[in-house]
Amino acid sequence: MNKEIRGINSKGKAVYNMEQVCFGIDVGGTAVKVGLFNTEGELLNKWDFATKRTGEGKDILRDAADFIKEKITELNLKKEAIAGVGVGVPGPVMDNGEVQELPNLGLGHFNIEEEMRSLTGLKVKAGNDANVAALGEYWMGGGKGYRNVVLLTLGTGVGGGIILNGSVLAGSKGAAGEVGHILVNEKEENTCGCGKKGCLEQYASATGIVRLAKRYLNDSSKASSLRNIPEISAKSVFDCAKNGDELSMEVVEKACYYLGIAMAHIAQVVDPEAFVIGGGVSKAGEILTETVKKYYNANVMDALKNKEFRLATLGNDAGIYGAAKLILA
């Protein structure tokens, strides 16, 4: 039977109209990323465009819908070949698609699935961006091969997502997985952005690691190559630690100590097979995973020791992979 070629994927492979596909959309504060996938999880193509902050945020959804429709026309996709559109957004999403508020996008209470369905005429499933990223890493990234995975993203803050038996643990209001705000130090005097004190995010995020480094430098006269760096970053802390800088290694140990404690708490609730660490800090590599593993095993019950600690592999594409998987789940 002859098959009409609809396009060429990123690996130069012909893609045919008989093949079922879906779109994954990751809506961010500055850009909207869009991926086209087949049902096997192969990324056929990807695009992005700037997030528009007009029309009380509703233009973001209209722009995304218009973009999808343009690609459908451009690639000559048959509607029956499109499984649907998955969407990840920065905020809690209830199972029925309702969101209370997406402050970073200027959107209030509405049903994102109904809105996108009416704009595209396609099946739509939406989720919180951190949970969706976790689903992406579980499906085709660092968590592939496991059914129970916890993703921690160490970036400007600490995000997370929990996958149990292959499904996102979203909670009653779509707000589960806020692992960055687990209390790890009740003696902390500074306040976290969430309003609490002593949250994991204050120590294991990129900004938290820099804060720790500055505190160590101020409280010690110990020689350190960090003192020669005008703008300290989490990367510079890990780089100096890898080069044998003693004070930098103390900072790494402290950040990983708190991260290990938080992971131990998480494991004692959801018992994952593997932890996957993503975000910019994860680029530190083995020094991060091995140090965290040490403190995890020191603080968790015996039955839960020796979990797998993996690095995320999808990078900024985790969101579009996970959004697509929402449709294919």
N, C-alpha and C positions, 0 to 999 in steps of 0.2 A: 504493500500500500504506500503511495507517495505521501510524503510529509512535507508541508510547507515550512521552509526555514524562516524563523522569525527574527533571528539575530545571532550574534556571536558573543559568547560569554568571555569573562576576563582571561580565561586560559586558551582562547582561540577555538573553543569547541562550538559547533553549530547547535543552536537551540531550536526545537521544533514546536509547532502549535499544538501537537498532540500531548505535549508534556504539561502536567499540572504545575502551576507556579503560584507564588504568593508574594505580597509586598510586606516588608518590615520597615516601620517608621520610628525613628528615635528623635523626639522633639526636645531640643535643648534651648537654653536661654539665648544663644547666639546663632545657632545653626540647626536646621532640620536635616537629618540624614535619612536616606531612603535606600533600601536594598531590594533587589529582586532575586528570589530564591526558587529552586525547585524543591520538591517534597523530600528529597534526600539530604537537604541542608547545604546544597552547593550554591554559593553566592554567584549569580549569573552576571550581575552588574550592580553598581552602586553610584549614587549621586548625593549632592547636598545643595542646599540653598539657604540664604540668610533668613533668620527668624524675624518676622515682621511684628512690631509691637503697636499696631493700630487697631481700631475697631474693637476696643476692649478685649483684645486678645483673640477674638473669634476669627480674625483674618488669618491666623496661623493655621487653623483647621481648613479654612477655605483654600489657602495656598497649597497645603498638603494634598487636598483632594484634587485640585486643579492639576497639580504636578503628576499625580497618579494617572489621571485621565489622559494627560498629554502623552505619558509613556505608553499607555495602553494603545493609543492611536498610532504613535510613532513606531511601536514594535509590532503593530497589527495583531494584538492579542485578542483571542476570542474570549468573550465573557465567561463561557462555560469552562475555560481552562484556568480561570483565576479562582483559587481557593478562598482568597480573602485578603484583608489588610490588617496587620497587627500594629498596634501603636503603643509606644512607651512614653510616658510623660513624667515630669518632675513633681510628683505629689501622690498622695494616696488615691487609689482607684478601687471602688467597691466591685464586687463580683458581677453586678449588673451593669457596670460601666459608668456609674455615677461618681463624680468627683465633687468634693465640697468646695475646694479652692486650690488653684494653682498660682500662688502669689508671684512666682518668678516669671510667669507668662501673662499676668494680668487677667486671669480667668477666674470667675466665681463658680457658683454651684450650677452644674449642668451634667447631662449624660453624654460623654464623649463618643460612646459607641453609636448611640442613636443619631447624633449629629453627623458623624463621618459616614454612617450608613446612608443617610438621606442625601449626602453630598456626592457619594460615589456609586451608590446602588449595589455595593458589594457587602459581603459579610465582614464584620469588624469586631475585633477583640482588643481591649486595652488593658494596660497594667502600669504600675509604678516603675519608673525607669531603673531603679536599683534592682528590683525583683526581676525585671525583664532582662537586665544584663546578666544576672545570676542564671537565668534560664538559658541564655545564649551560651555561657561558659559550660554549663551542664551538658548542653546539646552537642556543641561542636568545638568546645574549647578545652580549658584546663581541667574541667570536671567530666570530660567525656569518658564513658565507661562505668560511671557510678550512678546509682539511683538516688542517693541522699548526699547532698552537697551544700556547704555554706560558703558563700562568696563574701569576702571583705574587700572593699575598695579603699585603698589608702591614698587619698588625694588631698585637696584643700581641706576636706573633712574626712570622716570615715563613714562610708555607706555599707550596705549589706543586703543580701538576699538569701533566702533559705529555700532549698528544693528538697521535698520529702516524697519518696516514691515516685519521682519524676514530675511532680507538680509543685507549683509555687505555693509556699505558705504565705498567704496574703493577710490573714486576720479578718476580723469582723468589719473593719472600716478600710481595709487595704493598706494599713500602716505597719504591718509586721515587718521584722527584719531591721529595725533601727538599732543595729548593733553598736553604732558609734556612740550611743548615749548610755551604754552599760556603765554603772558606777564601778570604778576600779581603784579610786583613792579618796576615801572619805575625809582625809586631812587637807585636801586641796582648798586653797583660799580664793583662787581666781575663778570667775564664773565662765562657764561654757556658753556658746552662742544659743543653746537651747534653754538657758536659764538655770540649769543645775550646776553643780560643782563636782569635779573629779571624774568627768566622763572620759571614756577611752579616747575620744576624738582629741582631747587636750594633750595627748601624749603620742599617739600613733599616726596621726595625720601628718602630712608634709609640714603644715604650719606648727603642729604640736611638737614635732621633732626639732624644728628650728628654735621654738620657745625653750625646749629642754636644753638644747645646746647653749643658748645664751645664758640660761640660768647656771649651768655648770661652769661656764667661762667666768661669770661674775662671782661665783662662790668659791673659786679655786684660783690659785696662782700657778697651777701646773702648766708647763709648756705644752703647746698644742699648735699644730699647723692650722687649726681653725682660726687662730688669732691673726693669721695673715690673709684671711679671706674677707674682703669688704662686705659682701652680701652672702651670708651663710644660707645654704639651702639644704634640704633633706639629702639631696644627692651628694653635696660636698661632705656632709657628715659621714655618710656611708663610704664614700671614696677614701676619706682620710682614715676611717676605721680599717678598711681593707689594706691600707698602706702601713698599718701598725701604730697609728696614733692612739695613745692610751685614753685620753679624755674623750675622743670621738667614740671609741669602743664602749666607754662607760655610758654614753648617751644612747648608743644602739642597744646595749643591754637593758637599760631602763625602759626604753620604748617597747622593746620586745617582751620584757617582763609583764608590762601592763597588757600588751596584746595577748600574751599567753594566758594570763588570768581570765581575760574576757572570753577567749576561745574555750577555756575549760568550763566556764559558766554556760556557754552556748551548748557545748557537747552534752552537758548533764541535763539539758532540756530536750534536745532534738536528736542526739546521737548520730551525727553524720558519718559517712564513710570517709569523706575527704573535705578539707578546707582548701579553698582556692583564693589566693591573694592577688588582687589586681590594683589598678591605679598607678600613678606615677612612682610612688615609693617602691612598688614591687619590682621595678627595674634594678634594684639593688641586688636581686637574685638570691643565691644560695646563702649568703651571710644573713639575710633576713629570714628565710624559711628555717634554716638550721637553728638559729638563735631562738626564734619563736617556738619551735618544736621542743626545745630544751625546757622552756618555762611552762609550756602547756603540760608536758608530761609530769613536771614537778608539782602541778596544782590541780590535776584532775584525778578522779577516782580510778583505781587500778583497772577496772573493767573497760575503761574508755581510753586508756593510754595507746600510744603508737598509731594514731590516725595518719592518713596520708596528707602531706602538705604540698600543694601544687601551686605553681604560678599561673596566672591567667595568660591566655595566649591570643585572645581576639582583639585586645586593645580597644580602640574607639569603636570597633565594629560589633562589640558584644551586644549593644542595644538593638541593632537592626536584626541580628541573628535571633535574639530572644523574642523580639516583636513578631518575627515570622513564625517562630515556634508556638506562640500563643494561638495562631490559626491552625497549626498542624497538630497540636496536642490532642 
